[in-house]
Amino acid sequence: MKLKELKGKYAFISHPYANNPIQNKVKVDKICKYWAKKGIIPISPLHMFSFYEDDSNREKILNICYKLIDIADVVFIYGDSEGCRLEKEYAKKKGKPVFVFYDEYKINFHNCKKLMEEKSGVLL
């Protein structure tokens, strides 16, 4: 599946959260706006569950994320946290197309932005 074929489709956004909740939410805001402008409907668990004050509900949240991946058309991975790795593994097991938008050696928004532009052919 190519990114051009995803217009009108649902994309699950997998992004780290716990290591820096405030900054990570800002990053995912930008990512979701980017994809929405391209006509792709972002599903952001980070936005859905940021009302939890800590990680004590992690297993419950992850199980809901799996159900969201089940209804998504594609999964976009933006990090290498434990949650991102588990979501990526689950998506692959379910046969969902997975796009990775980070350089594992340089995980930051600038590199993610560059990869999004390169893979989609549109400047951010």
C-alpha positions in Angstrom: 0.0 0.0 0.0 1.3 3.4 -1.0 0.7 6.6 1.0 -1.1 8.1 -2.0 -3.7 5.4 -1.7 -4.5 6.3 1.9 -6.8 9.3 1.4 -9.9 8.8 3.4 -8.4 5.9 5.4 -7.8 5.6 9.1 -4.2 5.7 10.4 -3.3 4.6 13.9 -0.6 7.0 15.2 1.9 5.1 17.4 4.1 7.6 19.3 5.9 7.5 22.6 4.2 9.2 25.5 5.4 8.5 29.0 9.0 9.8 28.7 7.7 13.4 28.1 3.9 13.7 28.0 3.6 17.4 27.3 6.2 17.6 24.5 5.0 14.3 23.0 1.4 15.5 22.8 2.6 18.7 21.0 4.5 16.5 18.5 1.5 14.3 17.9 -0.7 17.4 17.4 1.6 18.3 14.5 1.6 14.8 13.1 -2.2 14.5 13.2 -2.6 17.9 11.6 -0.2 16.9 8.8 -2.0 13.7 8.0 -5.5 15.3 8.3 -4.4 17.9 5.7 -3.4 15.0 3.4 -6.9 13.5 3.8 -5.9 10.7 6.1 -7.9 10.3 9.3 -5.5 10.0 12.3 -6.4 7.8 15.3 -4.3 9.1 18.1 -4.4 7.1 21.3 -2.1 9.6 22.9 -4.9 12.2 22.7 -7.5 9.6 23.7 -5.8 8.5 26.9 -3.7 11.6 28.0 -6.3 12.2 30.8 -4.7 9.3 32.7 -2.3 10.8 35.1 0.2 7.9 35.1 1.1 4.6 33.5 -0.8 2.5 36.0 -3.5 1.7 33.3 -0.9 0.8 30.7 -2.2 -2.7 30.0 -5.8 -1.6 29.8 -4.8 1.3 27.4 -2.6 -1.1 25.3 -5.6 -3.5 24.9 -7.7 -0.6 23.6 -4.9 0.4 21.3 -5.0 -3.1 19.8 -8.7 -2.8 19.1 -8.1 0.6 17.5 -5.4 -1.0 15.3 -7.9 -3.6 14.3 -10.2 -0.9 12.9 -7.4 1.2 11.4 -6.4 0.8 7.7 -2.7 1.4 8.4 -0.3 2.0 11.3 2.2 4.9 11.4 5.1 4.3 13.9 6.9 7.4 15.3 9.2 5.9 18.0 10.8 3.0 19.6 9.2 2.9 23.0 7.9 -0.3 24.5 4.4 0.7 23.6 5.4 1.5 20.0 7.2 -1.8 19.6 4.2 -3.7 21.0 1.8 -1.8 18.7 4.0 -2.4 15.7 4.3 -6.1 16.5 0.5 -6.4 16.9 -0.2 -4.5 13.6 2.2 -6.8 11.7 0.6 -9.9 13.2 -2.8 -8.6 12.1 -1.5 -8.0 8.6 -1.9 -4.2 8.8 0.4 -2.0 6.6 3.0 -0.4 8.8 4.9 2.8 8.0 7.9 3.8 10.2 8.5 7.5 10.4 11.7 7.8 12.5 15.3 7.1 12.1 16.1 4.7 15.0 19.3 6.5 15.7 17.9 10.0 15.6 14.4 10.0 17.0 13.1 13.6 16.9 10.4 15.6 15.2 12.7 17.1 12.5 13.7 13.6 11.3 10.1 12.4 11.4 9.0 15.5 9.4 11.7 14.8 6.8 10.7 11.2 6.5 7.0 12.1 6.2 7.8 14.6 3.4 10.0 12.1 1.6 7.5 9.2 1.8 4.5 11.4 0.9 6.1 13.7 -1.6 4.6 16.8 0.1 6.4 19.5 2.1 5.2 20.1 5.6 
